[in-house]
Amino acid sequence: MLALSIVAPHGSNIAAGKKTLEVRSWRPELLPIRDLLIVENSSFLSSEDPIDLDGRAVAIVDVEEVHEWQPAEVKAAFSSGWEPGYWAWSLSNVRPITNGVPVPAKRKLYEVELTYV
C-alpha cells in the first residue's frame, strides 16, 4: 500500500475531515492516487533522519488532483501561513483508521505492507 507520513497533529486532522489539503514542496508523478495511507508521526523527517519508527496509520484517502497552493487555502491546509512555490494535494474519500496500527514513517511516497487496517 502506498503511504505518506504527516507530522502530528495533521494526520489526525485529516482523519477527522478538518484538513482537506496537504501542502508539499513536490508533487506526485501520477494522479489520481487512490487508497493512500496517511501515517502520522511526531517529527519532521529529513535526509539525515529519514525514518521514524513510531508512526501510526490514521487514515486512507484519495488524492484526485494537485495544484499550486493559493493564499486563500491556508485554512483548508491547517497552515499557519502561506508561501509561494508549494503544491496543494486535494484529499477526498477520507476513511479514518481507529485502531492506530504502527507503521514506520518515511519521506516522500513509500510502500508499506499491512495485514489489517
C-alpha positions as CSV (number, residue, x, y, z in Angstrom):
1,M,0.0,0.0,0.0
2,L,1.3,3.5,-0.8
3,A,1.8,5.7,2.2
4,L,2.6,9.3,3.1
5,S,3.8,10.4,6.5
6,I,2.5,13.6,8.1
7,V,3.6,15.2,11.4
8,A,1.1,15.2,14.2
9,P,-1.5,16.6,14.7
10,H,-2.1,17.0,11.0
11,G,-2.6,13.3,10.2
12,S,-5.4,13.2,12.9
13,N,-6.8,16.4,11.4
14,I,-7.0,14.7,8.0
15,A,-8.7,11.6,9.6
16,A,-11.2,13.9,11.3
17,G,-12.0,15.6,8.0
18,K,-10.7,19.0,9.2
19,K,-7.7,19.2,6.9
20,T,-8.6,18.8,3.3
21,L,-5.4,19.9,1.7
22,E,-1.9,18.6,2.2
23,V,0.8,21.1,1.2
24,R,4.2,19.8,-0.1
25,S,7.2,21.2,-1.9
26,W,6.8,18.4,-4.5
27,R,4.0,16.7,-6.4
28,P,3.4,13.1,-7.2
29,E,4.4,11.8,-10.6
30,L,1.0,10.1,-11.3
31,L,-2.6,11.0,-10.4
32,P,-5.0,10.1,-9.1
33,I,-3.7,8.3,-6.1
34,R,-6.3,6.0,-4.6
35,D,-6.1,4.4,-1.2
36,L,-3.2,6.4,0.1
37,L,-2.3,5.5,3.7
38,I,-1.8,8.5,5.9
39,V,0.8,7.8,8.6
40,E,1.1,10.2,11.5
41,N,4.5,10.6,13.2
42,S,5.9,13.0,15.7
43,S,9.0,14.5,14.0
44,F,9.9,16.2,10.7
45,L,11.8,13.8,8.5
46,S,14.9,14.8,6.6
47,S,17.7,13.2,4.5
48,E,19.7,12.9,7.8
49,D,16.7,11.5,9.7
50,P,14.6,9.7,7.0
51,I,12.6,7.2,9.2
52,D,10.5,7.5,12.4
53,L,9.7,4.0,13.7
54,D,6.9,5.4,15.9
55,G,4.4,6.3,13.2
56,R,0.8,5.1,13.2
57,A,-1.8,4.6,10.5
58,V,-4.6,7.2,10.9
59,A,-6.5,7.3,7.6
60,I,-6.8,6.2,4.0
61,V,-7.5,8.9,1.4
62,D,-7.7,9.6,-2.3
63,V,-5.7,12.3,-4.0
64,E,-7.6,13.4,-7.1
65,E,-5.7,16.4,-8.1
66,V,-2.7,18.6,-7.2
67,H,-2.4,22.3,-7.9
68,E,-0.3,25.3,-6.9
69,W,-1.1,26.3,-3.3
70,Q,-3.1,29.5,-3.1
71,P,-3.2,32.1,-0.3
72,A,-6.9,31.5,0.2
73,E,-6.2,27.8,1.0
74,V,-4.3,28.4,4.3
75,K,-7.3,27.3,6.4
76,A,-8.0,24.1,4.4
77,A,-4.3,23.2,4.8
78,F,-4.4,23.9,8.6
79,S,-1.3,26.0,8.0
80,S,0.0,29.0,10.0
81,G,0.7,31.0,6.8
82,W,1.1,30.9,3.0
83,E,4.3,30.7,1.0
84,P,4.6,30.6,-2.8
85,G,6.1,27.6,-4.6
86,Y,4.2,24.8,-2.8
87,W,1.7,22.3,-4.1
88,A,-1.7,21.6,-2.6
89,W,-2.9,18.0,-2.7
90,S,-6.7,17.7,-2.6
91,L,-7.7,15.0,-0.2
92,S,-11.0,13.2,-0.6
93,N,-12.8,10.0,0.3
94,V,-11.3,10.1,3.8
95,R,-11.5,6.8,5.7
96,P,-10.3,7.1,9.3
97,I,-8.4,4.2,10.9
98,T,-9.2,4.0,14.6
99,N,-7.0,1.1,15.7
100,G,-3.7,3.0,15.4
101,V,-1.8,0.3,13.5
102,P,2.0,1.0,14.0
103,V,3.7,1.9,10.7
104,P,7.1,3.4,10.2
105,A,7.1,6.9,8.8
106,K,9.3,7.7,5.8
107,R,10.0,10.5,3.4
108,K,8.0,11.1,0.2
109,L,5.6,8.4,-1.0
110,Y,6.6,4.9,0.1
111,E,5.3,1.3,0.1
112,V,4.1,-0.5,3.3
113,E,2.7,-3.9,3.9
114,L,-0.3,-4.0,6.2
115,T,-2.0,-7.2,7.3
116,Y,-5.0,-5.2,8.6
117,V,-6.3,-1.6,8.9
